[in-house]
Amino acid sequence: MRAAWVLLTALAALSAYYVYLPLPGTVSDPWKLMLLDATFRAVQQACHLIHYLRLSHHLIVLNYLICTFDKLKSVSSEDINITDAVFDGVEVRVFEPPAKGDEELKRSVVYIHGGGWALASARTSLYNNLCRIMAESLNAVVVSVEYRLVPEVCFPEQFHDALRATKHFLQPDVLAQYSVDPSRIAISGDSAGGNLAAAVCQQLSKDEHLTIRPKLQALIYPVLQAFDFNTPSYQQNMNMPVLPRYVMINYWIDYFNGNYDLAHSLLINNHTALDVGQALSFRGRLNWTSLLPSSFKKNYKPVIQTTGKAEIIQQIPALLDVRAVPLLAENETLRLQPKTYILTCENDVLRDDGVMYAKRLENAGVEVTLDHFDDCFHGCMIFTIWPTDFSAGIQTRSSYIKWLDENL
């Protein structure tokens, strides 16, 4: 009996050691966040073991487990008509509020989900719930894009899927089919979906053949650059739950179908060293010492290598492709962007991506709302359903929908 108690105590201590992470005092629901992160880490480690044994790709297994767990949840959608459709070969899920007699045309949001270009789905309850609430709160038609995922396809296919689906929806006859006002359409997305939304917006702004363009773009903690993995937020939050720095770098490698052996070189910015000629013309577009306010820069120093590895860019030229890294777009493209909302979280490696994009857009003459949350973390906005319900999720979602309601 005594041995059993000793074993249980040891297991409890090991569990506590695995779960506990030192977090900033401002983080909301810290213990719940630690439990979520510990669960995610454990599942990821199991998936990597399966990958190592060559039984399946770890991202396929991880996504299968996410979708399996998600099936245990049930979210009501009685007041919204939810249908699945195909827009120019791309699957989408459409959320339509009920018609109200002689009501005028509705507003609309094209939404692109996050998940590192590899995880989640427009059909999971997390995004199904978000889009349903958006449709109800805004009385708007919401189109959720079901783009193909890594490892089935890699860049630029996710971008092409999102662009094709959006351009199809923007056709006058399609908008008429869904009773959508052509002058009141927003493009939005979170995390990797925010990356795709920004890239799609930039591409649409340069398409001379389009007759209908989005009125707004709304980007939720978007991932916008792979040029510098040592911005202050990357340094400050390198070990933060949900999205530590090494995980974000691996998502980029997977997106570009690259080699994990490059991870360390990317982490120390060898791919954009001063002697890497391909990166020189982009350096001025991502100078965080001038783009970030002092409250974000704090005492962090730039990490700029004098000599690096030019062969990384040769192997993965997409690292400098603006369709993948919208923050590196030229000023002429930025001037064409619509009124913009960017939500950022203090406890997120991607915080500075969003803040720098907001500053570059402002410098280009675009009206921007930067909505920053000191107590929130990456991914929080979709975590509003038990058992992964966070006050940060409700807080950010309410602020995001409020801005859309006032501006769309």
N, C-alpha and C positions, 0 to 999 in steps of 0.2 A: 504493500500500500504506500509506504514511504517513497519507494522508487517511482511509483506512478506520479505522486505529487511533484517529485523532483523533475520528472520528465515534462509534466504539464507546465511547471514553472519555467523550465528552460525553453519550451516551445513558445510560451507566452512572451518571454523576453526576446526571443528571436523574431517573433512576429512584430512586436513593438519596434524593434530595431529596424526591420525591413520597411515598416510603414512610416516611421517618423522621419520627417525632413524639416530642417530649420527653415521657416518661412518668415517673410517680413510681417511685422505686427499689424500692418494695414490690410492684409489679405482677408477677405470675408470667408466664413465657414472653413477655417484652416484644417480641422481634423477631417471633415468630409472630403476636402480636396486631397489630403494625404491618402485617405482610403481609396479614392478614385485613382490616384496616380499609382499606388501600390498594385491595385488590380490590373491596371493597364500595363505596368512594367512586367508583372508576372505572366500575363497573357502573351506579351511580346516576346519574352524570353522563351516561352514554350514554342511559339511559332518559329523563332529563329532556330531552335533545336530541330524542329521538323524540316526546316530549310537545309540545315547542315547535314541531316541524314538523307537529303535529296528525295524526300517523300513528296514535297510540294513547295511552291514558292511561299515564303513566310507571309507576304501581303495577301495572297489568296486565302490562306488559312485564317489570318487575322480578320479579314473582311467577312469570311463565313461565320466566325464566332460572333462578330458584332451583329450581323443580321439575324443570327439564331437567337441571341439574347434579346434583340429588339422585338422579335415575334412574341415575346412574353408580355409585351405591353399592349394596351388597348387605348386608343385615343378617339374620342367621339368626333364625328364630323357631320352631324345631322343637318346643320344649317348651311353647309357648303357642298356644292356638287363637285365631286372629285372624279376626273376622268383621265385615262392614259391615252396619249396620242403619239404620232410620229411626225416630226417637223423636218422635212428634207433629209430623211434617213436617220434622224436623231430622236430617241425616245424622250418624251416630256410628260410631266404630270401637271394637269391644269386644274386650278382651284377657282370655282366660280360662285360668287354670292347669288342668292335668288334674285330674280328680276322683281322690280317693284313698280308695277303698273306702267305709267308713262315716263318712267325714269330716263334721264339723259344717259349718254354713253359713260361707261365706267373708266376709272383709272386702271393702270396695270403695272405690274412689276415682273420682270424676268429675273428669276433667282437661280444662282449657280452655287451648289453646295460645296462645302469644304471637305477636308479629309486627306490632305497631302497628295491630291490627284490620284489617290489609290484606294481610299476607304470611303465608306458610307454610301448613301443613295438618296435620291429624291423620294424613295418609297419608305425609308426608315421612319419610325415614329418621331424621331428627333426633328427631322426636317419636315415631315408631314405635318407635325404639330405647329412648327414655326410658320409654315406657309398658310396653313388653315387660319391661324390667328391673324396673320397679315391680311388675308382675304376678308375676314370678318371685320377687323378693326378699321380697315381702309375702304371697305366696300369696293374692293378692287379684284380684278382678274389676275391671279398669280400663276406664272408659268415656271415650273421648276424643271431645270434641265438635267436629264439623266445621261451625262456624257460618259464615254467609255473610260475605264480605269487602268492604271498600271497594275499588273504587268501585261495585261492583254494588249494594250497599246501604250506608247510613250509619246513625249513631245514630238511633233506639234499636234497630234491627233486630238487631244483634249481641247486645245484651243480651236481647232477646226470644227469640232462637234458643237461647242458653245456658240461659235460664230454662225454656223449654218442654221442652227435652231433659232437664234435671235433674228437673223435676217429673214427667215421664213415668216416668223411671227409679225415682223414689221411690214409685211405686204398689206396693202389696203384691203384686199378681199378677206384676208385672214383676220385682221383686226375687226372688220365688219361682222364676220362670223361670230366673234366673241363679244360683240358690242363694246369695243374698246375705243376710247377717245385717242386718236393718233397723236395729239399734242400733249398727252399726259402719261408717258411711259417712262419707267425707271429701269435701269439695269443694276443688279445688286448681287452680292455674294460674300461669303465669309471665308477667311483664311486662303486656301488654294482656290476656292471659288471667287474670292475677292481678287486674286491674281488674274483669273480668267475674265472676270467682269471688267477689270481695268484694261486688259489687253483687247477685249472685244470692243469696248468703247473707243479706244484709240483707233482700231481698224475701221470701225463704222464712220468715225469722224473724217477719215481720208477717202471714203468711198463716194465718188462723185455721182454715182448712179442712184444712190438712195434718195427717195423722196420723203421718207419719214425717219426721223432720228430721235434718240432718247432725250427726254427733257432733263433727266437727272442720272447720276450714278451714286450708289451708296455702297461703300466698301467697309466690311467689318473685319478688324484686325487682319488686313491683307498682307500676304507675302509678295513682295514686289521686287526683290533683288537678290542675286547670288554673287554680287561683286565683293562685298565686304562682310565677313562673318565675325567682325570685331567692332561693330558699332557699340556705343554705350549700352544699349539694351541687350545686345548679344552677350556682352561681358557681364553685365549686372545679373541677367537671368539665365545664365548658361546651364544651371541645374534646376530650373523651375519645373514644377509638375506639368504634366500634359504635353509640353513641347520643349524639352531641353535642347540645347544647341546641336548636339550630335545627332539627335533624331531629325531635326530640320535639315541638316546637311545630308543625311541619308535619304530623306524624301526628295531632295533636289537630285541626288545621284540616280535614284530610281526613276524620276521623271524624265531624265535625260538618257536613261539606259546606260549609265556609266559604270565604272568599276569602283567598288568600295575601297580599293587600295588608295584611291585619291582623297579619301576623307580627311586625312591629317593635313595634306597639302592645302586643301580648301580651307580648313579650319584656321590655318595661320596665314591665309591670303597669298599663298605662293602663286596662285593663278592670275593675280592682278598686281604682281610686283612691278617695280619701276622699269625693269628691263623687258617686260612683256609688252611688245609694241602694240598688239591688238587692243589692249586695255587702255592705252594712253588717252585716246580721244574721249573716253567715257568718264575719266577720273573727275573732271570738273562737274559732272552731273550728279555725282554722289560724294560730295565733300561734306561729311556730317559736321565738321567743325564750323561751317557757315550755315548749314541748314537746320541745325537743332538749337533750341533755346538752351541757355546755360543751365536751367533746372534739370534738363535731361543729360547734358554733357557731363555734369558733375566734375569729377577729377579723372575721368577716363582719358586715355591717350590713344591716338590713332595707331593701328598696327599696319605699317606699310613696309613690305620687304623690299630691299634694294635689288636683290637677285632672286628670281623665282623659277618657275617651270612653264615656259611658253608652250610646251607640248600638251599641257592640260587643256588650253583653249583650242589647240589643234584637234585634240581628241573629242572635246565637247564644245563645239563652237556656239551651241545654244546658250552657254553661260553669259553671252553678250548679245543674245537675240532679244530685241525689245518685245517680241510676242510672248516671250517667257519672263522677261524682267522689265515690266512697264516703267519702273522708276528711271530707267536709262533712256527713255524716249527723248527725242530732241525737242527744243522749245517750240518749234513750229507746230508739232503735233499736240503738245500740251495746251496751246492757245485755243485749240478747237474743241476741248473737252467741255461737257455740260456742267452745270452747277453740281457741286460734289459734297458728299457727306463721308467722312472717314472716322470710324470708331477705333480707338486704341486703348490698350490696357497697360498699366504700369508694369505688371508682373508678367511680361511677355517678351520673348526674344524679338518679336516682330514689331514691337512698339515703334521703333525708329523708322522702319520702312514706311509706315503710315504717316508719321509726322513729317518725314522728309518729302514724301509725295505731296502732302498738303502744302508745304512751303513752296515747292517747285510749281505747283499749279497756281498758287497765289501770285508768285512772281511772274507767271505767264498771263495773269489777268483773269483767272477763273475764280468765281465766288466759291469759297470752301468753308464748310463747317467742320472743325476738328473737335470731336467729342471724346474727351479723354477721361478714363476712370482710374483713380489711384488705387482702388482696392480690388480690382478685377484681374482675371487671368485669361490666357489664351483659350478660346473655345467656349467660354462661359455662356454665351448667348443661347446656345442650343440645349444647355443643361437646365431644363425647367420641369422635367417630368421625373417623378419618383422612380427609382431611388437616387437618381442623379439630378436632384433639384437643388439649385443654388440661388441664394438671394441675388448674387451677381448676375445670374441669367435673367431674372425678372427685371432687374434694374436696367441692364443694357438693352434688352429687348424693348422695354417701354420707351426708352429714350430714342431708339432707332425708329420705331413705328411712329412716335410723335413727330419726328422730323419729316418723315415721309408724308404724314397726314397734313402737315403745315406747308409743304413745298411742292407736292405732286399735283 
